[in-house]
Amino acid sequence: MKNTKEAQPILTAIFALNQTSEHKDPMIATILDYAFRTFYGSNTNLLTLACIGQTRDSIMPQIEQILNNTGYKDYMNFKEALRK
């Protein structure tokens, strides 16, 4: 797998978005919890606490900051360039 160092920030962003969703998907939450336990030997308790009371709009700046450690911004710029 290429760029494995990006996996944790991406999984964290997905977890946070799912936690704040009006329609939280329990299967996604379970799979992400399993991934954190299996890959990193940790659980999602602190992430869950960080998301309490957050809305999708209020947590987006933090998610964008997390994704700054990945190539996500470059990917979004690439997708935007394709649209033009």
mmCIF file of the N, C-alpha and C atoms, coordinates in Angstrom:
data_MODEL
# 
_entry.id   MODEL 
# 
loop_
_atom_site.group_PDB 
_atom_site.id 
_atom_site.type_symbol 
_atom_site.label_atom_id 
_atom_site.label_alt_id 
_atom_site.label_comp_id 
_atom_site.label_asym_id 
_atom_site.label_entity_id 
_atom_site.label_seq_id 
_atom_site.pdbx_PDB_ins_code 
_atom_site.Cartn_x 
_atom_site.Cartn_y 
_atom_site.Cartn_z 
_atom_site.occupancy 
_atom_site.B_iso_or_equiv 
_atom_site.pdbx_formal_charge 
_atom_site.auth_seq_id 
_atom_site.auth_comp_id 
_atom_site.auth_asym_id 
_atom_site.auth_atom_id 
_atom_site.pdbx_PDB_model_num 
ATOM 1   N N  . MET A 1 1  ? 0.849   -1.174 0.000   1.00 0.00 ? 1  MET A N  1 
ATOM 2   C CA . MET A 1 1  ? 0.000   0.000  0.000   1.00 0.00 ? 1  MET A CA 1 
ATOM 3   C C  . MET A 1 1  ? 0.893   1.234  0.000   1.00 0.00 ? 1  MET A C  1 
ATOM 4   N N  . LYS A 1 2  ? 0.582   2.160  -0.836  1.00 0.00 ? 2  LYS A N  1 
ATOM 5   C CA . LYS A 1 2  ? 1.351   3.392  -0.963  1.00 0.00 ? 2  LYS A CA 1 
ATOM 6   C C  . LYS A 1 2  ? 0.809   4.447  0.008   1.00 0.00 ? 2  LYS A C  1 
ATOM 7   N N  . ASN A 1 3  ? 1.686   5.267  0.562   1.00 0.00 ? 3  ASN A N  1 
ATOM 8   C CA . ASN A 1 3  ? 1.310   6.369  1.462   1.00 0.00 ? 3  ASN A CA 1 
ATOM 9   C C  . ASN A 1 3  ? 0.511   5.896  2.680   1.00 0.00 ? 3  ASN A C  1 
ATOM 10  N N  . THR A 1 4  ? 1.002   4.872  3.344   1.00 0.00 ? 4  THR A N  1 
ATOM 11  C CA . THR A 1 4  ? 0.295   4.360  4.515   1.00 0.00 ? 4  THR A CA 1 
ATOM 12  C C  . THR A 1 4  ? 0.237   5.380  5.649   1.00 0.00 ? 4  THR A C  1 
ATOM 13  N N  . LYS A 1 5  ? 1.158   6.349  5.655   1.00 0.00 ? 5  LYS A N  1 
ATOM 14  C CA . LYS A 1 5  ? 1.137   7.365  6.713   1.00 0.00 ? 5  LYS A CA 1 
ATOM 15  C C  . LYS A 1 5  ? -0.114  8.249  6.618   1.00 0.00 ? 5  LYS A C  1 
ATOM 16  N N  . GLU A 1 6  ? -0.779  8.226  5.480   1.00 0.00 ? 6  GLU A N  1 
ATOM 17  C CA . GLU A 1 6  ? -1.995  9.018  5.304   1.00 0.00 ? 6  GLU A CA 1 
ATOM 18  C C  . GLU A 1 6  ? -3.236  8.301  5.818   1.00 0.00 ? 6  GLU A C  1 
ATOM 19  N N  . ALA A 1 7  ? -3.137  7.016  6.097   1.00 0.00 ? 7  ALA A N  1 
ATOM 20  C CA . ALA A 1 7  ? -4.314  6.237  6.485   1.00 0.00 ? 7  ALA A CA 1 
ATOM 21  C C  . ALA A 1 7  ? -4.945  6.753  7.773   1.00 0.00 ? 7  ALA A C  1 
ATOM 22  N N  . GLN A 1 8  ? -4.148  7.006  8.803   1.00 0.00 ? 8  GLN A N  1 
ATOM 23  C CA . GLN A 1 8  ? -4.727  7.424  10.085  1.00 0.00 ? 8  GLN A CA 1 
ATOM 24  C C  . GLN A 1 8  ? -5.447  8.768  9.993   1.00 0.00 ? 8  GLN A C  1 
ATOM 25  N N  . PRO A 1 9  ? -4.863  9.812  9.370   1.00 0.00 ? 9  PRO A N  1 
ATOM 26  C CA . PRO A 1 9  ? -5.625  11.051 9.262   1.00 0.00 ? 9  PRO A CA 1 
ATOM 27  C C  . PRO A 1 9  ? -6.907  10.898 8.444   1.00 0.00 ? 9  PRO A C  1 
ATOM 28  N N  . ILE A 1 10 ? -6.861  10.079 7.397   1.00 0.00 ? 10 ILE A N  1 
ATOM 29  C CA . ILE A 1 10 ? -8.057  9.881  6.581   1.00 0.00 ? 10 ILE A CA 1 
ATOM 30  C C  . ILE A 1 10 ? -9.127  9.134  7.371   1.00 0.00 ? 10 ILE A C  1 
ATOM 31  N N  . LEU A 1 11 ? -8.742  8.085  8.083   1.00 0.00 ? 11 LEU A N  1 
ATOM 32  C CA . LEU A 1 11 ? -9.702  7.352  8.910   1.00 0.00 ? 11 LEU A CA 1 
ATOM 33  C C  . LEU A 1 11 ? -10.271 8.244  10.012  1.00 0.00 ? 11 LEU A C  1 
ATOM 34  N N  . THR A 1 12 ? -9.429  9.094  10.584  1.00 0.00 ? 12 THR A N  1 
ATOM 35  C CA . THR A 1 12 ? -9.883  10.017 11.624  1.00 0.00 ? 12 THR A CA 1 
ATOM 36  C C  . THR A 1 12 ? -10.920 10.990 11.068  1.00 0.00 ? 12 THR A C  1 
ATOM 37  N N  . ALA A 1 13 ? -10.675 11.523 9.884   1.00 0.00 ? 13 ALA A N  1 
ATOM 38  C CA . ALA A 1 13 ? -11.619 12.455 9.259   1.00 0.00 ? 13 ALA A CA 1 
ATOM 39  C C  . ALA A 1 13 ? -12.954 11.765 8.978   1.00 0.00 ? 13 ALA A C  1 
ATOM 40  N N  . ILE A 1 14 ? -12.906 10.557 8.458   1.00 0.00 ? 14 ILE A N  1 
ATOM 41  C CA . ILE A 1 14 ? -14.137 9.812  8.178   1.00 0.00 ? 14 ILE A CA 1 
ATOM 42  C C  . ILE A 1 14 ? -14.884 9.534  9.475   1.00 0.00 ? 14 ILE A C  1 
ATOM 43  N N  . PHE A 1 15 ? -14.156 9.137  10.510  1.00 0.00 ? 15 PHE A N  1 
ATOM 44  C CA . PHE A 1 15 ? -14.786 8.858  11.801  1.00 0.00 ? 15 PHE A CA 1 
ATOM 45  C C  . PHE A 1 15 ? -15.500 10.106 12.322  1.00 0.00 ? 15 PHE A C  1 
ATOM 46  N N  . ALA A 1 16 ? -14.816 11.248 12.294  1.00 0.00 ? 16 ALA A N  1 
ATOM 47  C CA . ALA A 1 16 ? -15.404 12.486 12.811  1.00 0.00 ? 16 ALA A CA 1 
ATOM 48  C C  . ALA A 1 16 ? -16.640 12.891 12.007  1.00 0.00 ? 16 ALA A C  1 
ATOM 49  N N  . LEU A 1 17 ? -16.565 12.782 10.704  1.00 0.00 ? 17 LEU A N  1 
ATOM 50  C CA . LEU A 1 17 ? -17.732 13.117 9.876   1.00 0.00 ? 17 LEU A CA 1 
ATOM 51  C C  . LEU A 1 17 ? -18.906 12.199 10.176  1.00 0.00 ? 17 LEU A C  1 
ATOM 52  N N  . ASN A 1 18 ? -18.631 10.917 10.369  1.00 0.00 ? 18 ASN A N  1 
ATOM 53  C CA . ASN A 1 18 ? -19.702 9.982  10.681  1.00 0.00 ? 18 ASN A CA 1 
ATOM 54  C C  . ASN A 1 18 ? -20.294 10.257 12.064  1.00 0.00 ? 18 ASN A C  1 
ATOM 55  N N  . GLN A 1 19 ? -19.478 10.664 13.014  1.00 0.00 ? 19 GLN A N  1 
ATOM 56  C CA . GLN A 1 19 ? -19.966 10.959 14.369  1.00 0.00 ? 19 GLN A CA 1 
ATOM 57  C C  . GLN A 1 19 ? -20.904 12.157 14.384  1.00 0.00 ? 19 GLN A C  1 
ATOM 58  N N  . THR A 1 20 ? -20.678 13.125 13.504  1.00 0.00 ? 20 THR A N  1 
ATOM 59  C CA . THR A 1 20 ? -21.471 14.352 13.539  1.00 0.00 ? 20 THR A CA 1 
ATOM 60  C C  . THR A 1 20 ? -22.665 14.292 12.607  1.00 0.00 ? 20 THR A C  1 
ATOM 61  N N  . SER A 1 21 ? -22.765 13.250 11.837  1.00 0.00 ? 21 SER A N  1 
ATOM 62  C CA . SER A 1 21 ? -23.848 13.125 10.869  1.00 0.00 ? 21 SER A CA 1 
ATOM 63  C C  . SER A 1 21 ? -25.187 12.936 11.566  1.00 0.00 ? 21 SER A C  1 
ATOM 64  N N  . GLU A 1 22 ? -26.226 13.516 10.977  1.00 0.00 ? 22 GLU A N  1 
ATOM 65  C CA . GLU A 1 22 ? -27.570 13.303 11.516  1.00 0.00 ? 22 GLU A CA 1 
ATOM 66  C C  . GLU A 1 22 ? -27.961 11.835 11.384  1.00 0.00 ? 22 GLU A C  1 
ATOM 67  N N  . HIS A 1 23 ? -27.390 11.184 10.421  1.00 0.00 ? 23 HIS A N  1 
ATOM 68  C CA . HIS A 1 23 ? -27.704 9.788  10.163  1.00 0.00 ? 23 HIS A CA 1 
ATOM 69  C C  . HIS A 1 23 ? -26.448 8.942  10.376  1.00 0.00 ? 23 HIS A C  1 
ATOM 70  N N  . LYS A 1 24 ? -25.944 8.958  11.592  1.00 0.00 ? 24 LYS A N  1 
ATOM 71  C CA . LYS A 1 24 ? -24.723 8.208  11.920  1.00 0.00 ? 24 LYS A CA 1 
ATOM 72  C C  . LYS A 1 24 ? -24.915 6.747  11.540  1.00 0.00 ? 24 LYS A C  1 
ATOM 73  N N  . ASP A 1 25 ? -23.963 6.247  10.798  1.00 0.00 ? 25 ASP A N  1 
ATOM 74  C CA . ASP A 1 25 ? -24.031 4.867  10.347  1.00 0.00 ? 25 ASP A CA 1 
ATOM 75  C C  . ASP A 1 25 ? -23.271 3.986  11.330  1.00 0.00 ? 25 ASP A C  1 
ATOM 76  N N  . PRO A 1 26 ? -23.979 3.121  12.078  1.00 0.00 ? 26 PRO A N  1 
ATOM 77  C CA . PRO A 1 26 ? -23.307 2.290  13.074  1.00 0.00 ? 26 PRO A CA 1 
ATOM 78  C C  . PRO A 1 26 ? -22.322 1.294  12.456  1.00 0.00 ? 26 PRO A C  1 
ATOM 79  N N  . MET A 1 27 ? -22.575 0.851  11.245  1.00 0.00 ? 27 MET A N  1 
ATOM 80  C CA . MET A 1 27 ? -21.652 -0.085 10.592  1.00 0.00 ? 27 MET A CA 1 
ATOM 81  C C  . MET A 1 27 ? -20.337 0.611  10.269  1.00 0.00 ? 27 MET A C  1 
ATOM 82  N N  . ILE A 1 28 ? -20.398 1.845  9.781   1.00 0.00 ? 28 ILE A N  1 
ATOM 83  C CA . ILE A 1 28 ? -19.175 2.612  9.512   1.00 0.00 ? 28 ILE A CA 1 
ATOM 84  C C  . ILE A 1 28 ? -18.410 2.821  10.809  1.00 0.00 ? 28 ILE A C  1 
ATOM 85  N N  . ALA A 1 29 ? -19.121 3.184  11.877  1.00 0.00 ? 29 ALA A N  1 
ATOM 86  C CA . ALA A 1 29 ? -18.474 3.392  13.178  1.00 0.00 ? 29 ALA A CA 1 
ATOM 87  C C  . ALA A 1 29 ? -17.785 2.119  13.664  1.00 0.00 ? 29 ALA A C  1 
ATOM 88  N N  . THR A 1 30 ? -18.425 0.974  13.490  1.00 0.00 ? 30 THR A N  1 
ATOM 89  C CA . THR A 1 30 ? -17.853 -0.297 13.922  1.00 0.00 ? 30 THR A CA 1 
ATOM 90  C C  . THR A 1 30 ? -16.615 -0.652 13.101  1.00 0.00 ? 30 THR A C  1 
ATOM 91  N N  . ILE A 1 31 ? -16.696 -0.469 11.791  1.00 0.00 ? 31 ILE A N  1 
ATOM 92  C CA . ILE A 1 31 ? -15.548 -0.773 10.931  1.00 0.00 ? 31 ILE A CA 1 
ATOM 93  C C  . ILE A 1 31 ? -14.374 0.134  11.268  1.00 0.00 ? 31 ILE A C  1 
ATOM 94  N N  . LEU A 1 32 ? -14.632 1.413  11.495  1.00 0.00 ? 32 LEU A N  1 
ATOM 95  C CA . LEU A 1 32 ? -13.557 2.337  11.846  1.00 0.00 ? 32 LEU A CA 1 
ATOM 96  C C  . LEU A 1 32 ? -12.955 2.004  13.204  1.00 0.00 ? 32 LEU A C  1 
ATOM 97  N N  . ASP A 1 33 ? -13.791 1.650  14.160  1.00 0.00 ? 33 ASP A N  1 
ATOM 98  C CA . ASP A 1 33 ? -13.278 1.254  15.469  1.00 0.00 ? 33 ASP A CA 1 
ATOM 99  C C  . ASP A 1 33 ? -12.380 0.025  15.324  1.00 0.00 ? 33 ASP A C  1 
ATOM 100 N N  . TYR A 1 34 ? -12.809 -0.936 14.531  1.00 0.00 ? 34 TYR A N  1 
ATOM 101 C CA . TYR A 1 34 ? -11.997 -2.125 14.270  1.00 0.00 ? 34 TYR A CA 1 
ATOM 102 C C  . TYR A 1 34 ? -10.669 -1.736 13.619  1.00 0.00 ? 34 TYR A C  1 
ATOM 103 N N  . ALA A 1 35 ? -10.708 -0.830 12.634  1.00 0.00 ? 35 ALA A N  1 
ATOM 104 C CA . ALA A 1 35 ? -9.484  -0.408 11.941  1.00 0.00 ? 35 ALA A CA 1 
ATOM 105 C C  . ALA A 1 35 ? -8.507  0.232  12.918  1.00 0.00 ? 35 ALA A C  1 
ATOM 106 N N  . PHE A 1 36 ? -8.990  1.131  13.772  1.00 0.00 ? 36 PHE A N  1 
ATOM 107 C CA . PHE A 1 36 ? -8.098  1.779  14.739  1.00 0.00 ? 36 PHE A CA 1 
ATOM 108 C C  . PHE A 1 36 ? -7.505  0.764  15.711  1.00 0.00 ? 36 PHE A C  1 
ATOM 109 N N  . ARG A 1 37 ? -8.311  -0.180 16.159  1.00 0.00 ? 37 ARG A N  1 
ATOM 110 C CA . ARG A 1 37 ? -7.807  -1.201 17.086  1.00 0.00 ? 37 ARG A CA 1 
ATOM 111 C C  . ARG A 1 37 ? -6.797  -2.118 16.403  1.00 0.00 ? 37 ARG A C  1 
ATOM 112 N N  . THR A 1 38 ? -7.072  -2.511 15.168  1.00 0.00 ? 38 THR A N  1 
ATOM 113 C CA . THR A 1 38 ? -6.214  -3.452 14.457  1.00 0.00 ? 38 THR A CA 1 
ATOM 114 C C  . THR A 1 38 ? -4.925  -2.804 13.974  1.00 0.00 ? 38 THR A C  1 
ATOM 115 N N  . PHE A 1 39 ? -5.042  -1.655 13.310  1.00 0.00 ? 39 PHE A N  1 
ATOM 116 C CA . PHE A 1 39 ? -3.873  -1.026 12.701  1.00 0.00 ? 39 PHE A CA 1 
ATOM 117 C C  . PHE A 1 39 ? -3.013  -0.266 13.703  1.00 0.00 ? 39 PHE A C  1 
ATOM 118 N N  . TYR A 1 40 ? -3.646  0.380  14.667  1.00 0.00 ? 40 TYR A N  1 
ATOM 119 C CA . TYR A 1 40 ? -2.911  1.291  15.547  1.00 0.00 ? 40 TYR A CA 1 
ATOM 120 C C  . TYR A 1 40 ? -2.910  0.879  17.009  1.00 0.00 ? 40 TYR A C  1 
ATOM 121 N N  . GLY A 1 41 ? -3.604  -0.193 17.353  1.00 0.00 ? 41 GLY A N  1 
ATOM 122 C CA . GLY A 1 41 ? -3.639  -0.650 18.736  1.00 0.00 ? 41 GLY A CA 1 
ATOM 123 C C  . GLY A 1 41 ? -4.294  0.354  19.662  1.00 0.00 ? 41 GLY A C  1 
ATOM 124 N N  . SER A 1 42 ? -5.231  1.125  19.127  1.00 0.00 ? 42 SER A N  1 
ATOM 125 C CA . SER A 1 42 ? -5.929  2.139  19.934  1.00 0.00 ? 42 SER A CA 1 
ATOM 126 C C  . SER A 1 42 ? -7.426  2.030  19.683  1.00 0.00 ? 42 SER A C  1 
ATOM 127 N N  . ASN A 1 43 ? -8.178  2.775  20.466  1.00 0.00 ? 43 ASN A N  1 
ATOM 128 C CA . ASN A 1 43 ? -9.620  2.777  20.252  1.00 0.00 ? 43 ASN A CA 1 
ATOM 129 C C  . ASN A 1 43 ? -10.071 4.185  19.874  1.00 0.00 ? 43 ASN A C  1 
ATOM 130 N N  . THR A 1 44 ? -11.349 4.351  19.673  1.00 0.00 ? 44 THR A N  1 
ATOM 131 C CA . THR A 1 44 ? -11.885 5.626  19.193  1.00 0.00 ? 44 THR A CA 1 
ATOM 132 C C  . THR A 1 44 ? -12.556 6.432  20.298  1.00 0.00 ? 44 THR A C  1 
ATOM 133 N N  . ASN A 1 45 ? -12.312 6.082  21.556  1.00 0.00 ? 45 ASN A N  1 
ATOM 134 C CA . ASN A 1 45 ? -12.985 6.786  22.659  1.00 0.00 ? 45 ASN A CA 1 
ATOM 135 C C  . ASN A 1 45 ? -12.675 8.279  22.680  1.00 0.00 ? 45 ASN A C  1 
ATOM 136 N N  . LEU A 1 46 ? -11.411 8.654  22.530  1.00 0.00 ? 46 LEU A N  1 
ATOM 137 C CA . LEU A 1 46 ? -11.067 10.079 22.554  1.00 0.00 ? 46 LEU A CA 1 
ATOM 138 C C  . LEU A 1 46 ? -11.627 10.813 21.339  1.00 0.00 ? 46 LEU A C  1 
ATOM 139 N N  . LEU A 1 47 ? -11.630 10.145 20.201  1.00 0.00 ? 47 LEU A N  1 
ATOM 140 C CA . LEU A 1 47 ? -12.229 10.760 19.015  1.00 0.00 ? 47 LEU A CA 1 
ATOM 141 C C  . LEU A 1 47 ? -13.723 10.987 19.227  1.00 0.00 ? 47 LEU A C  1 
ATOM 142 N N  . THR A 1 48 ? -14.372 10.016 19.831  1.00 0.00 ? 48 THR A N  1 
ATOM 143 C CA . THR A 1 48 ? -15.804 10.151 20.110  1.00 0.00 ? 48 THR A CA 1 
ATOM 144 C C  . THR A 1 48 ? -16.051 11.339 21.031  1.00 0.00 ? 48 THR A C  1 
ATOM 145 N N  . LEU A 1 49 ? -15.248 11.470 22.080  1.00 0.00 ? 49 LEU A N  1 
ATOM 146 C CA . LEU A 1 49 ? -15.407 12.602 23.002  1.00 0.00 ? 49 LEU A CA 1 
ATOM 147 C C  . LEU A 1 49 ? -15.180 13.936 22.297  1.00 0.00 ? 49 LEU A C  1 
ATOM 148 N N  . ALA A 1 50 ? -14.227 13.989 21.396  1.00 0.00 ? 50 ALA A N  1 
ATOM 149 C CA . ALA A 1 50 ? -13.933 15.225 20.670  1.00 0.00 ? 50 ALA A CA 1 
ATOM 150 C C  . ALA A 1 50 ? -15.080 15.633 19.747  1.00 0.00 ? 50 ALA A C  1 
ATOM 151 N N  . CYS A 1 51 ? -15.907 14.680 19.379  1.00 0.00 ? 51 CYS A N  1 
ATOM 152 C CA . CYS A 1 51 ? -16.996 14.964 18.437  1.00 0.00 ? 51 CYS A CA 1 
ATOM 153 C C  . CYS A 1 51 ? -18.320 15.282 19.117  1.00 0.00 ? 51 CYS A C  1 
ATOM 154 N N  . ILE A 1 52 ? -18.405 15.076 20.433  1.00 0.00 ? 52 ILE A N  1 
ATOM 155 C CA . ILE A 1 52 ? -19.670 15.315 21.143  1.00 0.00 ? 52 ILE A CA 1 
ATOM 156 C C  . ILE A 1 52 ? -20.074 16.773 20.990  1.00 0.00 ? 52 ILE A C  1 
ATOM 157 N N  . GLY A 1 53 ? -21.306 16.979 20.585  1.00 0.00 ? 53 GLY A N  1 
ATOM 158 C CA . GLY A 1 53 ? -21.852 18.325 20.440  1.00 0.00 ? 53 GLY A CA 1 
ATOM 159 C C  . GLY A 1 53 ? -21.425 19.050 19.178  1.00 0.00 ? 53 GLY A C  1 
ATOM 160 N N  . GLN A 1 54 ? -20.630 18.408 18.366  1.00 0.00 ? 54 GLN A N  1 
ATOM 161 C CA . GLN A 1 54 ? -20.156 19.038 17.134  1.00 0.00 ? 54 GLN A CA 1 
ATOM 162 C C  . GLN A 1 54 ? -21.152 18.792 16.006  1.00 0.00 ? 54 GLN A C  1 
ATOM 163 N N  . THR A 1 55 ? -21.259 19.781 15.142  1.00 0.00 ? 55 THR A N  1 
ATOM 164 C CA . THR A 1 55 ? -22.000 19.603 13.903  1.00 0.00 ? 55 THR A CA 1 
ATOM 165 C C  . THR A 1 55 ? -20.980 19.430 12.792  1.00 0.00 ? 55 THR A C  1 
ATOM 166 N N  . ARG A 1 56 ? -21.458 19.029 11.653  1.00 0.00 ? 56 ARG A N  1 
ATOM 167 C CA . ARG A 1 56 ? -20.554 18.860 10.524  1.00 0.00 ? 56 ARG A CA 1 
ATOM 168 C C  . ARG A 1 56 ? -19.854 20.181 10.199  1.00 0.00 ? 56 ARG A C  1 
ATOM 169 N N  . ASP A 1 57 ? -20.611 21.271 10.219  1.00 0.00 ? 57 ASP A N  1 
ATOM 170 C CA . ASP A 1 57 ? -20.011 22.579 9.912   1.00 0.00 ? 57 ASP A CA 1 
ATOM 171 C C  . ASP A 1 57 ? -18.984 23.002 10.957  1.00 0.00 ? 57 ASP A C  1 
ATOM 172 N N  . SER A 1 58 ? -19.253 22.726 12.220  1.00 0.00 ? 58 SER A N  1 
ATOM 173 C CA . SER A 1 58 ? -18.336 23.175 13.270  1.00 0.00 ? 58 SER A CA 1 
ATOM 174 C C  . SER A 1 58 ? -17.043 22.361 13.318  1.00 0.00 ? 58 SER A C  1 
ATOM 175 N N  . ILE A 1 59 ? -17.093 21.129 12.846  1.00 0.00 ? 59 ILE A N  1 
ATOM 176 C CA . ILE A 1 59 ? -15.902 20.285 12.923  1.00 0.00 ? 59 ILE A CA 1 
ATOM 177 C C  . ILE A 1 59 ? -15.056 20.339 11.646  1.00 0.00 ? 59 ILE A C  1 
ATOM 178 N N  . MET A 1 60 ? -15.587 20.900 10.576  1.00 0.00 ? 60 MET A N  1 
ATOM 179 C CA . MET A 1 60 ? -14.863 20.921 9.300   1.00 0.00 ? 60 MET A CA 1 
ATOM 180 C C  . MET A 1 60 ? -13.497 21.606 9.378   1.00 0.00 ? 60 MET A C  1 
ATOM 181 N N  . PRO A 1 61 ? -13.322 22.725 10.085  1.00 0.00 ? 61 PRO A N  1 
ATOM 182 C CA . PRO A 1 61 ? -11.973 23.300 10.170  1.00 0.00 ? 61 PRO A CA 1 
ATOM 183 C C  . PRO A 1 61 ? -10.958 22.334 10.790  1.00 0.00 ? 61 PRO A C  1 
ATOM 184 N N  . GLN A 1 62 ? -11.377 21.573 11.779  1.00 0.00 ? 62 GLN A N  1 
ATOM 185 C CA . GLN A 1 62 ? -10.480 20.599 12.398  1.00 0.00 ? 62 GLN A CA 1 
ATOM 186 C C  . GLN A 1 62 ? -10.186 19.447 11.439  1.00 0.00 ? 62 GLN A C  1 
ATOM 187 N N  . ILE A 1 63 ? -11.184 19.026 10.694  1.00 0.00 ? 63 ILE A N  1 
ATOM 188 C CA . ILE A 1 63 ? -10.977 17.957 9.718   1.00 0.00 ? 63 ILE A CA 1 
ATOM 189 C C  . ILE A 1 63 ? -10.027 18.417 8.620   1.00 0.00 ? 63 ILE A C  1 
ATOM 190 N N  . GLU A 1 64 ? -10.209 19.643 8.155   1.00 0.00 ? 64 GLU A N  1 
ATOM 191 C CA . GLU A 1 64 ? -9.315  20.177 7.127   1.00 0.00 ? 64 GLU A CA 1 
ATOM 192 C C  . GLU A 1 64 ? -7.878  20.249 7.645   1.00 0.00 ? 64 GLU A C  1 
ATOM 193 N N  . GLN A 1 65 ? -7.710  20.599 8.906   1.00 0.00 ? 65 GLN A N  1 
ATOM 194 C CA . GLN A 1 65 ? -6.375  20.644 9.503   1.00 0.00 ? 65 GLN A CA 1 
ATOM 195 C C  . GLN A 1 65 ? -5.766  19.235 9.561   1.00 0.00 ? 65 GLN A C  1 
ATOM 196 N N  . ILE A 1 66 ? -6.558  18.253 9.912   1.00 0.00 ? 66 ILE A N  1 
ATOM 197 C CA . ILE A 1 66 ? -6.086  16.867 9.942   1.00 0.00 ? 66 ILE A CA 1 
ATOM 198 C C  . ILE A 1 66 ? -5.677  16.422 8.545   1.00 0.00 ? 66 ILE A C  1 
ATOM 199 N N  . LEU A 1 67 ? -6.486  16.784 7.550   1.00 0.00 ? 67 LEU A N  1 
ATOM 200 C CA . LEU A 1 67 ? -6.209  16.353 6.175   1.00 0.00 ? 67 LEU A CA 1 
ATOM 201 C C  . LEU A 1 67 ? -5.050  17.116 5.545   1.00 0.00 ? 67 LEU A C  1 
ATOM 202 N N  . ASN A 1 68 ? -4.578  18.179 6.187   1.00 0.00 ? 68 ASN A N  1 
ATOM 203 C CA . ASN A 1 68 ? -3.388  18.875 5.690   1.00 0.00 ? 68 ASN A CA 1 
ATOM 204 C C  . ASN A 1 68 ? -2.160  17.977 5.735   1.00 0.00 ? 68 ASN A C  1 
ATOM 205 N N  . ASN A 1 69 ? -2.207  16.921 6.541   1.00 0.00 ? 69 ASN A N  1 
ATOM 206 C CA . ASN A 1 69 ? -1.098  15.974 6.644   1.00 0.00 ? 69 ASN A CA 1 
ATOM 207 C C  . ASN A 1 69 ? -1.158  14.898 5.555   1.00 0.00 ? 69 ASN A C  1 
ATOM 208 N N  . THR A 1 70 ? -2.038  15.107 4.584   1.00 0.00 ? 70 THR A N  1 
ATOM 209 C CA . THR A 1 70 ? -2.212  14.142 3.501   1.00 0.00 ? 70 THR A CA 1 
ATOM 210 C C  . THR A 1 70 ? -2.139  14.877 2.161   1.00 0.00 ? 70 THR A C  1 
ATOM 211 N N  . GLY A 1 71 ? -2.305  14.143 1.103   1.00 0.00 ? 71 GLY A N  1 
ATOM 212 C CA . GLY A 1 71 ? -2.351  14.735 -0.230  1.00 0.00 ? 71 GLY A CA 1 
ATOM 213 C C  . GLY A 1 71 ? -3.768  15.079 -0.666  1.00 0.00 ? 71 GLY A C  1 
ATOM 214 N N  . TYR A 1 72 ? -4.690  15.160 0.295   1.00 0.00 ? 72 TYR A N  1 
ATOM 215 C CA . TYR A 1 72 ? -6.104  15.402 -0.024  1.00 0.00 ? 72 TYR A CA 1 
ATOM 216 C C  . TYR A 1 72 ? -6.312  16.731 -0.739  1.00 0.00 ? 72 TYR A C  1 
ATOM 217 N N  . LYS A 1 73 ? -5.649  17.776 -0.282  1.00 0.00 ? 73 LYS A N  1 
ATOM 218 C CA . LYS A 1 73 ? -5.818  19.099 -0.898  1.00 0.00 ? 73 LYS A CA 1 
ATOM 219 C C  . LYS A 1 73 ? -5.356  19.073 -2.357  1.00 0.00 ? 73 LYS A C  1 
ATOM 220 N N  . ASP A 1 74 ? -4.235  18.420 -2.621  1.00 0.00 ? 74 ASP A N  1 
ATOM 221 C CA . ASP A 1 74 ? -3.757  18.281 -3.998  1.00 0.00 ? 74 ASP A CA 1 
ATOM 222 C C  . ASP A 1 74 ? -4.760  17.500 -4.846  1.00 0.00 ? 74 ASP A C  1 
ATOM 223 N N  . TYR A 1 75 ? -5.336  16.475 -4.254  1.00 0.00 ? 75 TYR A N  1 
ATOM 224 C CA . TYR A 1 75 ? -6.340  15.677 -4.953  1.00 0.00 ? 75 TYR A CA 1 
ATOM 225 C C  . TYR A 1 75 ? -7.558  16.526 -5.311  1.00 0.00 ? 75 TYR A C  1 
ATOM 226 N N  . MET A 1 76 ? -8.009  17.342 -4.364  1.00 0.00 ? 76 MET A N  1 
ATOM 227 C CA . MET A 1 76 ? -9.167  18.201 -4.626  1.00 0.00 ? 76 MET A CA 1 
ATOM 228 C C  . MET A 1 76 ? -8.845  19.226 -5.714  1.00 0.00 ? 76 MET A C  1 
ATOM 229 N N  . ASN A 1 77 ? -7.639  19.771 -5.711  1.00 0.00 ? 77 ASN A N  1 
ATOM 230 C CA . ASN A 1 77 ? -7.226  20.701 -6.762  1.00 0.00 ? 77 ASN A CA 1 
ATOM 231 C C  . ASN A 1 77 ? -7.208  20.001 -8.117  1.00 0.00 ? 77 ASN A C  1 
ATOM 232 N N  . PHE A 1 78 ? -6.738  18.758 -8.151  1.00 0.00 ? 78 PHE A N  1 
ATOM 233 C CA . PHE A 1 78 ? -6.722  17.966 -9.375  1.00 0.00 ? 78 PHE A CA 1 
ATOM 234 C C  . PHE A 1 78 ? -8.143  17.747 -9.893  1.00 0.00 ? 78 PHE A C  1 
ATOM 235 N N  . LYS A 1 79 ? -9.047  17.367 -8.995  1.00 0.00 ? 79 LYS A N  1 
ATOM 236 C CA . LYS A 1 79 ? -10.443 17.147 -9.398  1.00 0.00 ? 79 LYS A CA 1 
ATOM 237 C C  . LYS A 1 79 ? -11.064 18.425 -9.932  1.00 0.00 ? 79 LYS A C  1 
ATOM 238 N N  . GLU A 1 80 ? -10.764 19.548 -9.298  1.00 0.00 ? 80 GLU A N  1 
ATOM 239 C CA . GLU A 1 80 ? -11.303 20.837 -9.746  1.00 0.00 ? 80 GLU A CA 1 
ATOM 240 C C  . GLU A 1 80 ? -10.774 21.179 -11.132 1.00 0.00 ? 80 GLU A C  1 
ATOM 241 N N  . ALA A 1 81 ? -9.511  20.905 -11.367 1.00 0.00 ? 81 ALA A N  1 
ATOM 242 C CA . ALA A 1 81 ? -8.919  21.182 -12.685 1.00 0.00 ? 81 ALA A CA 1 
ATOM 243 C C  . ALA A 1 81 ? -9.571  20.336 -13.775 1.00 0.00 ? 81 ALA A C  1 
ATOM 244 N N  . LEU A 1 82 ? -9.972  19.128 -13.443 1.00 0.00 ? 82 LEU A N  1 
ATOM 245 C CA . LEU A 1 82 ? -10.639 18.266 -14.417 1.00 0.00 ? 82 LEU A CA 1 
ATOM 246 C C  . LEU A 1 82 ? -12.020 18.789 -14.798 1.00 0.00 ? 82 LEU A C  1 
ATOM 247 N N  . ARG A 1 83 ? -12.673 19.468 -13.903 1.00 0.00 ? 83 ARG A N  1 
ATOM 248 C CA . ARG A 1 83 ? -14.005 20.003 -14.147 1.00 0.00 ? 83 ARG A CA 1 
ATOM 249 C C  . ARG A 1 83 ? -13.998 21.171 -15.132 1.00 0.00 ? 83 ARG A C  1 
ATOM 250 N N  . LYS A 1 84 ? -12.862 21.837 -15.234 1.00 0.00 ? 84 LYS A N  1 
ATOM 251 C CA . LYS A 1 84 ? -12.778 23.041 -16.075 1.00 0.00 ? 84 LYS A CA 1 
ATOM 252 C C  . LYS A 1 84 ? -12.577 22.720 -17.506 1.00 0.00 ? 84 LYS A C  1 
# 
